[in-house]
Amino acid sequence: MSTSTDSYEVQRRIATVLRLPPGSVTADTELADVVTDSFALVEMMIELQEDYGVHLTQEDIQPLRTAGDVAGLIARRVTQAT
């Protein structure tokens, strides 16, 4: 489980899971631009849940539009869990 929920670290992890070049995902990156299909989105969210030890529901994920939104959600969930 990762200990850093800093936005940059979550963005880096998203890029890794989606097999994108390091540094290519920023807080403003639209998920629709980098997630090729629903399977990739599910895979990304499962990896992030495992990395950060959080549980995310479909309702949590649905409104997410950017990598920054994902990082913010992860940070909130990690904070709630502690």
C-alpha positions in Angstrom: 0.0 0.0 0.0 1.3 3.4 -0.9 1.7 6.0 1.8 1.7 9.2 -0.3 -1.6 10.5 -1.5 0.0 13.6 -3.0 -1.7 14.5 -6.2 1.5 14.1 -8.2 2.0 10.6 -6.9 -1.5 9.5 -7.8 -1.1 11.0 -11.2 2.1 9.1 -11.7 0.4 5.9 -10.6 -2.5 6.5 -13.0 0.0 6.9 -15.9 1.7 3.7 -14.9 -1.5 1.7 -14.7 -2.7 3.0 -18.1 0.8 2.4 -19.6 1.3 6.1 -20.4 4.6 7.9 -20.4 5.7 9.1 -17.0 4.7 12.7 -16.4 2.0 12.6 -19.1 -0.9 12.7 -16.6 -1.5 16.0 -14.8 -4.2 17.1 -12.5 -6.0 18.6 -15.5 -5.8 15.5 -17.6 -9.3 14.5 -18.6 -9.9 10.8 -17.9 -11.9 10.5 -21.1 -8.7 11.4 -23.0 -6.5 8.7 -21.4 -8.8 5.9 -20.5 -9.4 3.9 -23.6 -12.4 1.8 -22.5 -14.4 0.9 -19.4 -12.2 -2.1 -18.7 -9.2 0.3 -18.4 -11.1 2.5 -16.0 -12.0 -0.4 -13.8 -8.5 -1.7 -13.9 -7.1 1.7 -12.9 -9.6 2.1 -10.0 -8.9 -1.4 -8.7 -5.1 -0.7 -8.8 -5.6 2.6 -7.0 -7.8 1.0 -4.3 -5.2 -1.7 -3.7 -2.3 0.8 -3.7 -3.9 3.2 -1.2 -6.0 0.7 0.8 -9.3 2.4 0.1 -12.7 1.3 -1.1 -14.4 3.2 -4.0 -17.9 2.6 -5.2 -19.3 3.1 -8.6 -21.1 6.2 -7.2 -17.7 7.6 -6.1 -16.2 7.0 -9.5 -19.0 8.2 -11.8 -18.5 12.0 -11.3 -14.7 11.9 -11.7 -13.6 13.8 -14.8 -9.9 14.5 -14.3 -6.8 12.9 -12.7 -7.0 15.6 -10.1 -10.5 14.5 -9.2 -9.2 11.0 -8.7 -6.3 12.2 -6.6 -8.6 14.3 -4.4 -11.0 11.3 -3.9 -8.1 9.0 -3.0 -6.7 11.6 -0.5 -10.2 12.1 1.1 -10.7 8.3 1.5 -7.2 7.8 2.9 -7.9 10.5 5.4 -11.3 9.0 6.4 -9.6 5.6 6.9 -7.1 7.0 9.4 
